[in-house]
Amino acid sequence: MVTIWGRANSINVQMVMWATAELGLEVERIDAGGVYGGTDTADYRAMNPNGLVPTLRDGDTAIWESGAILRYLAATYGDEGFWPRDPADRAQLDMWAEWMKTTFSPCVNYSIFWQLVRTAAKDRDTARVAAAVEQAKTLSRLLDERIGQGPFLNGDALSFADIAVGVFMYRYHELAFDKADRPALSAYYERLKTRPAFQKHVMVSYEPLRVEGA
Ligand SMILES: N[C@@H](CCC(=O)N[C@@H](CS)C(=O)NCC(=O)O)C(=O)O
């Protein structure tokens, strides 16, 4: 039994919950962070000194940072398709997982989603949003080209990189802003939406996160 602390509407929690579901693991999720609190206690800080979510406990092992948790789960419980054992093969996928966290997410999640949903209109940095909307057109083209016919980043098998990349597809596609037409990316999102684990853990309304005046 794996335990994960974190609220269901956190994208980083969604990533690790989706991974556990695809891997068929038995999981207890404990609401924490945001309106639930619980991240300031000494016990929690002993597991995660940042006081953020998610945190995972598996036996005696506690892990924070969603990307580290994802890789731990994949390496421990994933098959060859989900977590290629060859370092060079795995790196071809890991590039996209890292790119999502370090390049696509700052643009789409922090400069667009946070500005439109988690920032009141009166406080919004409209120049930042406009620049990010343009940057997203370039980034979505790179991803569209990489996915191609797919169906997944690793060909026929869903891998850890699809979890890292795919978790952002819900907000990217559902949030209203000017996007370039990306047929392969749209088809990829449609494929992900057919997966029960994606529906349950990623297609979670972000409306409770919307601040007044946003
Ligand atoms: N880089 C960290 C970021 C963790 C993070 O910022 N988590 C947010 C939720 S997405 C958080 O804990 N926010 C404070 C809270 O929910 O109380 C990760 O990927 O795990």
The ligand as a MOL file (V3000), in Angstrom:
LIG
                    3D

  0  0  0     0  0            999 V3000
M  V30 BEGIN CTAB
M  V30 COUNTS 20 19 0 0 0
M  V30 BEGIN ATOM
M  V30 1 N 8.1950 20.9840 -7.7040 0
M  V30 2 C 7.2080 20.4850 -6.7840 0
M  V30 3 C 6.1250 21.5210 -6.6530 0
M  V30 4 C 5.1930 21.1990 -5.5180 0
M  V30 5 C 4.1420 22.2840 -5.3940 0
M  V30 6 O 4.3870 23.4680 -5.6560 0
M  V30 7 N 2.9430 21.8580 -4.9640 0
M  V30 8 C 1.8700 22.7860 -4.7940 0
M  V30 9 C 0.5800 22.2020 -5.3650 0
M  V30 10 S 0.6960 21.9270 -7.1220 0
M  V30 11 C 1.6540 23.0360 -3.3190 0
M  V30 12 O 2.0110 22.2200 -2.4940 0
M  V30 13 N 1.0520 24.1830 -3.0040 0
M  V30 14 C 0.7300 24.5320 -1.6470 0
M  V30 15 C -0.4940 23.8170 -1.1410 0
M  V30 16 O -1.2170 23.1720 -1.9140 0
M  V30 17 O -0.7290 23.9170 0.0620 0
M  V30 18 C 6.6370 19.1470 -7.3040 0
M  V30 19 O 6.6050 18.9690 -8.5260 0
M  V30 20 O 6.2660 18.2910 -6.4840 0
M  V30 END ATOM
M  V30 BEGIN BOND
M  V30 1 1 1 2
M  V30 2 1 2 3
M  V30 3 1 2 18
M  V30 4 1 3 4
M  V30 5 1 4 5
M  V30 6 2 5 6
M  V30 7 1 5 7
M  V30 8 1 7 8
M  V30 9 1 8 9
M  V30 10 1 8 11
M  V30 11 1 9 10
M  V30 12 2 11 12
M  V30 13 1 11 13
M  V30 14 1 13 14
M  V30 15 1 14 15
M  V30 16 2 15 16
M  V30 17 1 15 17
M  V30 18 2 18 19
M  V30 19 1 18 20
M  V30 END BOND
M  V30 END CTAB
M  END
